[in-house]
Amino acid sequence: MENRKVAVTPRGFKDVLPEEARIREALAGRVKETFDLWGYAPIETPTLEVLSVLERASHIGQTGFRLFDADNQLLVLRPDVTLPVARLVASRLGRDKAPYRFRYDLPIFREQESLRGQMREDTQLGIELIGLSGPAADAEVITVIVEALRSCGLRDFRVAVCSVGALRALVEAADQDEEWNEAMLNAFHTSDIVEVDELVSRPGGDTRFGHAIASLIRISGGKEAYVRVRDMLSELGLAAALEDMERIWGLLEITGAADAVMMDFSIVSSLDYYTGFVMEAYAPGYGKPLGGGGRYDNLLAGFGAPAPAAGF
């Protein structure tokens, strides 16, 4: 009798059997209940988006699954949910009713290299707070992710937070050329300390700021780490770059989320749309972030409807 291989799912896609499905369903329910308590309303966007529309606001790159439809229009499977929600708000909703608090539980699709063994279909649960800016809005978003993770029974997780503005202020003050600036930001994106040190050692520019950048990527921890960064920037005349973070930290202490938050500038995101705080959540024994997000005030402008926004 011929031995035929049983058909399997494509690489990076999987079946979810009842035991795991029940766990996923229960955890998602807890998370969405937390979102509801903060006033976030459910929203859904199409699985397929027009690629050229999304790329008005952010470069999709090679991670998106592309296909042509019967109208010969180039579409992309939703690579994340933030871009489609921003597109929806800009095209369907007016700013007169802002702020908007939306939550979602939707699949996303990203092409991944085969050697990494990563999933190409995943599920994102998240929120977007659109139309509000400032420390109170940022502290709300950070507090919600902390409370959502606590609702799942996690206790030892940490939410790492940093300020894109503080890093960019140091890079600009270093007075190097654009090529150096871009290389330095990319080194932070990949947490490449060796590359950061190599760039700092190059001649030219203001070495005070270069050395501060090299220190920045090595500083992590709780409030004491934040104080170190604050004092370092103050000595260099850049205290204003971290003003919002100081207010955010004070609000997190009030909401009770500060105990789960740490400062870590090695988590600067490679996504090009973040403009303020950036965060990633981690748990012991799990090799990748549980979640991430931040402030992206320029994203909706790409869709012709500028508005401040933050989410995860």
C-alpha positions in Angstrom: 0.0 0.0 0.0 1.4 3.4 -1.0 2.5 5.6 1.9 1.3 9.1 1.2 2.1 12.1 3.3 -0.9 13.7 5.0 -1.5 17.3 3.9 -0.2 19.8 6.4 -0.7 23.5 6.8 1.6 26.0 5.1 4.8 27.0 7.0 3.9 29.5 9.7 0.2 28.6 9.9 -1.3 26.1 12.3 -4.5 24.4 13.4 -5.7 25.1 16.9 -7.1 22.1 18.7 -9.9 22.4 21.4 -7.6 22.4 24.5 -5.5 25.3 23.2 -8.5 27.0 21.7 -10.3 27.1 25.0 -7.3 28.6 26.7 -6.9 31.2 24.0 -10.6 32.0 24.2 -10.5 32.4 28.0 -7.4 34.6 28.0 -8.7 36.8 25.2 -12.0 37.2 27.2 -10.1 38.5 30.2 -8.0 40.9 28.1 -11.1 42.3 26.3 -12.9 42.7 29.6 -10.0 44.8 30.8 -10.2 46.9 27.7 -14.0 47.3 28.2 -13.5 48.6 31.7 -11.4 51.4 30.3 -14.0 52.3 27.8 -12.6 50.8 24.6 -15.2 49.8 22.1 -14.8 46.8 19.7 -13.8 47.4 16.1 -13.1 45.2 13.1 -11.2 46.0 9.8 -11.0 43.9 6.6 -8.5 41.1 6.3 -7.5 42.6 3.0 -6.4 46.2 2.5 -5.3 48.2 -0.5 -1.5 48.3 -0.3 -1.1 51.8 -1.8 -3.6 53.2 0.7 -1.7 51.8 3.8 1.6 52.9 2.4 0.5 56.5 2.4 1.1 56.4 6.1 3.9 53.8 6.6 6.2 51.6 4.6 4.9 48.0 4.6 8.2 46.5 3.4 8.5 42.8 2.4 6.6 41.4 5.4 3.1 41.9 3.8 1.4 39.1 1.8 0.5 40.7 -1.5 -2.0 39.6 -4.1 -4.0 41.0 -7.1 -7.8 40.9 -7.1 -10.1 40.5 -10.1 -9.9 44.3 -10.6 -6.1 44.0 -10.9 -5.7 46.0 -7.7 -2.7 45.2 -5.5 -3.9 44.2 -2.0 -2.2 43.1 1.2 -3.3 40.8 4.0 -3.5 42.9 7.1 0.1 43.0 8.5 -1.0 44.7 11.8 -4.1 46.4 13.0 -2.8 49.9 13.9 -2.5 51.0 10.2 -6.1 49.8 9.2 -7.6 51.5 12.3 -5.8 54.7 11.5 -7.1 54.4 7.9 -10.6 53.8 9.2 -10.7 56.8 11.5 -9.3 59.1 8.8 -11.7 57.9 6.1 -14.9 57.1 8.1 -15.0 59.2 11.3 -14.8 62.9 12.0 -12.5 64.5 14.5 -15.4 66.3 16.1 -16.3 63.1 18.1 -12.8 62.4 19.2 -11.2 61.0 21.3 -11.8 57.5 20.1 -11.1 54.4 22.2 -11.1 51.2 20.1 -10.1 47.6 20.9 -9.7 44.6 18.6 -9.0 40.9 18.5 -8.0 40.2 14.9 -5.6 37.9 12.9 -2.6 39.4 11.2 -0.4 38.0 8.5 3.3 38.6 8.0 5.8 37.0 5.7 8.8 35.6 7.7 12.0 33.9 6.8 11.8 30.1 6.9 14.9 29.7 9.0 13.4 31.6 12.0 10.5 29.3 12.5 8.1 32.2 13.2 4.4 32.2 12.7 3.1 33.9 9.6 -0.4 34.2 11.0 -1.0 35.5 14.5 -3.7 37.2 16.5 -3.4 40.7 17.9 -5.4 41.9 20.8 -4.9 45.6 21.3 -6.2 49.2 21.8 -5.9 52.5 19.9 -6.5 55.8 21.7 -7.0 58.4 18.9 -7.4 62.1 19.4 -5.7 62.5 22.8 -2.0 63.5 23.5 0.0 64.2 26.6 1.2 62.3 29.6 -2.2 61.3 30.8 -3.1 59.6 27.5 0.3 57.8 27.4 0.0 56.7 31.1 -3.5 55.3 30.3 -2.2 53.2 27.4 0.7 51.8 29.5 -1.6 51.1 32.5 -4.1 49.3 30.3 -1.4 46.9 29.0 -0.2 46.3 32.5 -3.7 45.5 33.8 -4.5 43.3 30.7 -1.4 41.2 31.4 -2.2 41.0 35.1 -5.7 39.8 34.2 -4.1 36.8 32.4 -2.5 35.7 35.7 1.0 37.0 34.9 3.0 38.4 37.8 6.6 38.6 36.9 6.3 40.4 33.5 7.8 43.8 32.8 6.7 46.6 30.4 9.9 48.2 29.1 9.3 51.9 28.1 11.5 54.5 26.4 11.2 57.8 24.7 11.9 58.1 20.9 12.1 61.8 21.4 15.0 61.6 23.9 17.1 59.3 21.6 16.5 61.5 18.6 17.4 64.6 20.6 20.7 63.1 21.5 21.4 61.9 18.0 20.7 65.3 16.5 22.8 67.1 19.2 25.7 64.8 18.3 26.1 66.9 15.2 27.0 64.1 12.8 25.9 63.6 9.2 22.6 62.0 8.1 24.2 58.7 7.3 25.6 58.5 10.8 22.2 59.5 12.3 20.4 56.8 10.4 23.0 54.1 11.2 22.7 55.0 14.9 18.9 54.7 15.0 19.2 51.4 13.1 21.7 50.1 15.7 19.2 50.9 18.5 16.4 49.2 16.5 18.5 46.0 16.5 19.9 46.5 20.0 23.4 46.3 18.5 25.6 47.7 21.3 28.8 46.9 19.3 27.6 49.0 16.4 26.6 51.8 18.7 30.1 51.9 20.2 31.7 51.8 16.8 29.6 54.7 15.6 30.4 56.7 18.8 34.2 56.1 18.3 34.2 57.7 14.8 35.8 61.1 14.6 33.7 64.2 14.3 30.6 65.6 16.0 30.2 66.4 19.7 31.7 63.5 21.7 29.7 64.4 24.8 26.4 63.4 23.1 28.0 60.4 21.5 29.1 59.1 24.9 25.6 59.8 26.3 24.1 57.7 23.5 26.5 54.8 24.3 25.4 55.0 27.9 21.7 55.2 27.0 21.5 51.8 25.4 23.1 50.2 28.5 20.7 51.8 31.0 17.7 49.7 32.1 15.7 49.1 35.3 13.0 50.7 37.4 12.7 54.3 38.6 16.4 54.5 39.3 17.2 53.9 35.6 14.8 56.6 34.7 16.4 59.0 37.1 19.9 58.2 35.6 18.6 59.1 32.1 16.9 62.2 33.3 20.0 63.5 35.1 22.2 62.7 32.1 20.0 64.6 29.7 19.7 67.5 32.1 23.5 67.9 32.3 23.5 68.1 28.5 20.8 70.7 28.3 18.2 68.2 26.9 15.9 67.9 29.9 12.9 68.9 27.8 13.3 65.7 25.7 12.2 63.7 28.8 9.7 66.0 30.4 6.7 63.9 29.3 8.3 60.7 30.6 8.7 62.3 34.0 5.0 63.1 34.1 4.0 59.7 32.8 6.0 58.0 35.5 4.3 60.0 38.2 0.9 59.0 36.8 1.9 55.3 36.6 2.7 55.4 40.3 -0.8 56.7 40.9 -2.5 54.0 38.8 -0.4 51.3 40.4 1.3 50.3 37.1 4.7 51.6 37.9 5.8 48.5 39.7 5.6 46.5 36.4 7.3 49.2 34.3 11.0 49.7 33.6 13.1 52.1 31.5 15.0 50.5 28.6 16.2 52.3 25.5 17.3 49.1 23.8 13.7 48.5 22.8 13.4 51.3 20.3 11.0 50.0 17.6 12.0 49.5 14.0 8.5 50.7 13.0 8.9 54.1 11.5 5.7 55.6 12.7 6.4 56.0 16.5 7.0 59.6 17.6 6.9 59.5 21.5 7.0 56.8 24.0 7.6 53.2 22.9 7.0 50.1 25.0 7.4 46.3 24.9 6.1 43.7 27.4 8.2 40.7 28.4 7.7 37.7 30.7 10.4 35.4 32.1 11.1 32.3 30.0 9.4 33.7 26.9 11.8 34.6 24.1 9.9 37.3 22.4 7.7 40.3 23.4 4.2 39.6 24.6 3.2 42.9 23.1 4.3 46.4 22.1 3.2 49.8 21.1 3.6 53.5 21.7 2.7 57.0 20.5 2.4 57.6 16.7 1.2 61.2 16.3 2.1 61.5 12.6 0.5 58.3 11.3 -3.0 59.6 10.6 -1.6 62.6 8.7 -0.5 60.1 6.0 -4.2 59.4 5.5 -5.1 63.2 5.3 -6.5 63.5 8.9 -3.8 64.4 11.4 -4.6 63.5 15.0 -2.5 62.4 18.0 -2.7 58.7 18.7 -1.2 55.9 20.9 -1.9 52.2 21.4 -0.5 48.7 21.6 
